[in-house]
Amino acid sequence: MFQVRIHGRGGQGAVTAAELLSVAAFLEGRHAQAFPSFGSERTGAPVMAFCRIDDRPIRVREPVMRPDALVIQDATLLHQVNVFEGLRPGGATLINSPCGADDLGLQTLTGPVLTVPATALALRHVGRPVPSAVLLGGLAALTGCVTIDSLTAAVRQRFPGALGAANADAAREAYEHVELARKELFHAEAD
């Protein structure tokens, strides 16, 4: 089972991101579940959402405590919340930031840590600072948990018309950005 925990702030689309990821998995004929973890938080407060993907039915219902991958929608959470708690050894991390992982002080993590300027991509494609679909494109490249085609189909299904097309284009650009960064990272580690 592949488990993802998404950290964001209220209003950034963490819940939507988990749902989109689960729909992409469904479109591939896999089992998935997505759900949030928040209370009465207001816009801007830290929130979490979870997604599980498997080839078999998923029977567990508790929050993801040992994720295989993390998506961090707001780099300011790195200093406010223990986002890395429970991350499996070697687990992948994707952060919404124009800075590199080294610039964020994340050299000590054991798994791949990549960044993507998701907010900037969303602003360019969608005209709003909504990084959720963009980050999922990067996650697909980093982990292979779903294909970019399934993900963009899920995005277009959720947001029909021009909004869906713009979000899908932004997700695809993030996919390409992270795919290139991932190849550079693994090439550097091999040297």
N, C-alpha and C positions, 0 to 999 in steps of 0.2 A: 504494500500500500504506500502511495506517495502522499505525504502530508505537507501542506503549506500553511504558514501563518502570515497574515498580512497586518502590518502595523501602519496606522494612519491617524489622521485627525478627523473629527466629525466634519462631514461635508466634503471630504476628499474622494469619496467613492470606494472605501475599503470593502464595504458590504457588497456593492455592485461588482467589484473586482472578483470577489470569491464566487459570486453567482455566475459571472461570465466564464470563469475558469471551469466551473462544474458543467455548464452548458456545453462548452467546447469538448469536454471529456465525453458527455452524453452523445454528442454528434459523432464521436469516434466509436460509439458502441460500448463504452466503458461505464462503470458505475461511479457515481460521484455524490458528494454532499457538500453543501456550503451553508455556513451560518455565522452570525456575528456574536460578539461578546461585548456588550455595553449596557449601561444602565440609563440614567437620566442625563448623560453628558450633553453638553451643548456643542454647537459648532466650534471646532478648534480643539476640543478636548481629545486626549489620546483614546483611540478605539482599536479593537482587534477584530479580525474576521478570519475564518478558517475554511480550508477546502481539503477534502480527501478524494483521491482518485485511485481506483483499483479495477482489476479485471473481474473481480468477484463481488458479490453483494457486500456492502459495508454495514456492519451491525453496531459498531461503537457510536456513541453519541456525545461523548465528552469533548471539551475543548482540546485542541492540538497542543500537547505539552512538549512533545519531542519532534519538532518539525524537521523534515528533510530539506526544506527551503524556506527562506524568509523573504518577504517583500516589504521594504520600508519606504512608505510613500512620502515621508517628510524627514529629512536628515536631522532636523532639530530634535527628533525623538531619541537619537543616539545618546544624548546627554540628559534626557529626562526620564526615560523608561528603560528597563533592562530588556531590550529587544532580543538579545542573543540568548536569553535564558532557555535552556533545554535544547538548543540547536544540536542536532546529531553531529558527531565528529565527521568532518568532511562535508557537512551540509552547505548548500549554496545560499548566498545572500545577494540580493539585488536592491540597490539603494537609488532613490530618486535624488540625483545630485549632479551638477555640472563638474564637480571635483572628482578626482580619482580616489580610490579606496585608501591609498597611502596618505593623501592629503587629509582624509577624515580620521587618520590615526588607527586604521584597522588592519595593521600588518600582522597581528598576532592570531587571527582566526585561522583555523586549520583548513577550511574549505574555500572554494572560489568565492571571492567578493568582487562584484562588478558594480559600476554605477552607470546610469543613463540619465541624460537631462530630460526626464519625462515631462516636467512642467513646461519647459521651453518647447518641446515637440508638440504638446497639446495646444499651447498658445498658437503655434504656427499653423497647425492643421485645423483645430477646432475653434480657436478664438477664445478659449476659456482655460483657466489653469486647473484642468481635471486630469490628473496623471494615471488614473486607474487602468484604463484599457491599454495605454501606452506601456505601462510597466508589465502588463501581462504579455505583451509582445516580447519584451526583454526576457521575461521568465521562461517563455517557450524556447527561446534561443539558448538560455543558460542551462536549462535542465532537460529539455525535450519532453516535459510532462504532457504537453499537447502539441499538435502541429500548428503552425501559423495559419494554415488554411482553415482549420477547425475554429481557431480563435477568432479570426476575422469574420467567419460565418456567424459565430455566436454574437459578436458585436453588432453586425448588420441586422441580426434577428431582433436584438434588444432595442436598437436605435435605428429604425428604418429611415430611409431617405438620405439626404445630404449629411446629417449628423452621423449616421452610422458609417457612411463612406469615409468621412473625415477621420473618425476614430479608428477605423480599420487601417487607413493609410498611415496614421500616426503609429499604430501598433506594429505595422509592417516595418516602418523606418526604425523603430526601437529594436525590433528583431534583428535587422541587419546590423545596427550599431553594436548590439551585444554579441552577435555572432562573430563579428570582426574582433572585438575586444577579447572574447573567449579564446579565439584561436591564438591571439597574441599572448594571452596569459599562459596557455598551456604550452606554447612554443618556448616562452621564457623559462618556464619551470623545467622543461626537458633539457635545456642547455646547462 
